[in-house]
Amino acid sequence: MPRGDTTATRSVMADNMLFTSIIAQMGFCTTQTQTVTSQDRGHGEVPTLRRPEDFIDLLAKKAAWPLSCEPEAGSLRIATVRLESYDPAACELGTLAGSRVGIYSFAKQVFFEYRGGLVLRSAIEHHEEIVEPLGSVVGCVRVLTILRSKDAEVLYGLWKIPSPDAMTESSSQDGTRLAALDRRSGKLLRCRRGNGPNQEEFTVHPMTEVALEGMTIPSCEEVLDAATKANRVFARFDVLGWDICITPPAQQF
């Protein structure tokens, strides 16, 4: 159970920009924000775009590709997309999935359908040992931690695996595969998707066909250690879940 009134802390943890800014200041590795769209909020020294035309200008002239776009608030990955490039001749943006979208219609959608704001970050790249089994679509390790007395420990870890029938690796989407993680060895155990009687087990990735069961996650010890340290930062909460991506320089929240 939470310790004391956690209302304020919850609101900070649900805020994409505030949360990453706080843990980055404490030495944790996080994603790099390039800009944010917002019609009323400021973000300190981070450039804030107020108008569709400013958004278009950034994408066409100033963005460092590839980009990861996600809502400023929320955790279900709605409105999340990875943009790979901009074609000035066609005025189109290319996505990781291979689709193309007009830059003007995209800007209009961002400002009129997602008024809560969109965060544009430098896209995360997988650790080289994960690229072969997963490809370029990023999947996170979900680590659940519990605070006991004065210390935090790991309850369990899961690898959330993106697949063709899930837009992202969010476990809220039916197509997402989940692989149990052995905390001691860092190896993947039982892999499944679905719940209850609709649950299915599998042993290979649906796109790369690489065997997942028995595969060792790189830097597993460092990932689990980072999660327990992060739990101690938010000591009002006994149990917390962390999504951590394993990247070349370090694990990223």
N, C-alpha and C positions, 0 to 999 in steps of 0.2 A: 504494500500500500504506500502511496505517497506520504511523505513526512511533512505535515503542516500544509499551509495554503500554497498550492503550486500553480495557481491561475496565471500569474505573471510569467513564470518560467515556461509553462506550456505555450503561451503565445509567442515567446521568443523562439522556442524550438520548432514551431510550425512556420516560422518566417524564414524563407529560404536565404535571404541576404543576411539577416541578423545572426542567424545560427552559424553560418559558415564564417562570418567575420569574427565572431567571438572565439570559436575554436581555433581559427588560424592565428589569432593573437596569442593563444596559449601554446602555440608550437605544433599543432596538428596540421597535417598536410590536407589541403582542400583544393577544390577546383578554382581556376582563375577566371574572374568575372571581367568581361570586356565592357558591357553596358547593360542598362536596365530600361525597359519602357514603363512609364508611369505618367498619369495625367495630373497627379497631385502630390506625390511623395518625393522627397529628396533622398540621396544616397551618399552624402558626403562628397568625397573626391571621385567616386565612381560616376562616369557620365550617365546622365538620365535623359532619355529621349521623350519629348512631350508630344511630338507631332508625327504623323505617318511619313511626311517628307524627310524629316530628320532620320528616321529609321531607314528609309530607302537610301539616303545618302551614305549612311554608315555601311550598309551591306554592299553598296556598289563601289565604295572608294576606300574604306578604312578598316574593314573587318579583317581579322587574322583567321584564316580558314584551317581546318573545319570548325564549325560552331555547334554547340549544344544549346538548344532553346527549351526552357521549361518554365512553368508558372512560378511567380514569386511566392505564392502560398499554395498549400495543398500537398498531398503525398501520393496521389493515385496516378501520377504521370499523365494526366489529361493535358493536352496541348504540348506534349513533349515531342521534339523532332530534332534530328541531327542534320545540319546543312553542310554539304561538302564543298560547294563552289557557287560562283555567280557567273553567268554567261551574259556579258554586256550586249552582245549582238541581238540576242533573243529576249533580253531583260527577264531572264529566268534563273531561279535558284534550283540547284540539284540536291537531292536528299540522299542519305545513305542507302535507302531502299531502291534507289534508281529512278524514282519519279521526279518530275520537274513541275515547278509552280511559278506562276508569274510573280515578279517582285512587288508589283502594285497591288494585286489582289491579296498577297500574303500580308503586306503592311496594313491594308484595310481590315483584314480579319483580326490581326493582332490588336489593333487599337479599338475596334468596335465590338469584338466578341470576347476579348480577354482583358477587361478593364482593370483587373486586379494587378496587372503588370506581368511582363515576361522578362526572365533573366537570360542573357546571352553570355555563355562562357566558352572558353577554349575547350574543344572536345577532348574527352579523356581517351587515351590509347591504352590498350591492354598490355600487360607484361608479356614479353615475347613467348613465354612458355604457355600462355593461355590462347594466343592467337590461333594456333593450329586447331585445337579442339572446338573453339567457339567462333572463330572468325573475328571480324572487326566490330560486331555488335557487342556493346559493353554489358557485362553481367556483374552483379555485386555479390559479395558474401554478406549474408544477414547474420549478425552475431547478437544473440540475446544475453544480456548481462544482468546479474543480480547483486545488489549491495548487501553484504552481511556484516554486521557490526561496523568496523572501520575500513573494511576492504571490499573490493568488487571481484567477482569471479564470473566465468563464462558458464551459462546454462547449456547452450547448444549453438551450433553454427550450421548454416545452410548456404548452398550456392544457388542463387536464383539465375536460371539459365534462359536467355531469350530464345525464341524459336519462331518459325514462319507464321504460326497461328497466334502469336502474341505480339502486339505492337512494341512493347518494351519488356523488361524483365520484372515489372511490377507483379507481385504475387496476387494482386487483385484481378488479374486477367487470366481467363481460364486456360489459355495455351501455355502458360509459363511452366517450365519444368523446375523441380526442386530436388537438389541432391544433398543428402545428409553428409555432414563433414565430421570425420573422426578428429577430435581435438588434439589427440596425442601425436598421431602420425601425419595429419594434414591430408589424408586420403579421402576421396569421395566414396561414400557407401551406396546405399539404396537410392536410386533415382526414380522420381515419379512425377505425375501430373494428375490434377483432379482430386476430388475428395470422396470419401465414403465408398458406396458401391460403384461409382464411376471412376475410381482411381485406376490409373494404368502405370505399370512399371516399364522402364526402358534401360538399355545399357549403352547406347551410342547416341551421339548428337544427331538430330533429324536432318541437318544440312551438311555438316562436314563428315558424318559417319565415323567419327573418331570415338573410340571406346572411352566412356567417362568413368564408369565404375572402376575404382582402384587407382585412378589418376591422382597425383599429388599436387595440391595447391601450393604454389610458391609463396614464400614469406608467411606461411600460416601462423607461426608463432608470433611474428610481429603484428599481424592483423588482430589476433586475439588480445595481445598486450595493449594495443592502441584502444580497443573497445573498452577494456576494464579501466584504463586511465581516463577515458572520456566519461564513463559512468561516475567516477569520483568527482568530476567537475560539476555534474548535476546531481549532487548528493541528496537532494530532496526526494529523488525517485529511487525506489528499491529495484525496479525492473525496467530496463530500457532495451530497445532494439536499435541496432546500428547497421547501416548499409555502407560497406567499405569496398572500394574498387582497388584491385591490385594493379598498379601501374609501374612503369620502369623505374622511376626514382624512389617511390615509396607508396604505401597504402594511402588512399584518399577517401575522406568522408564526403 
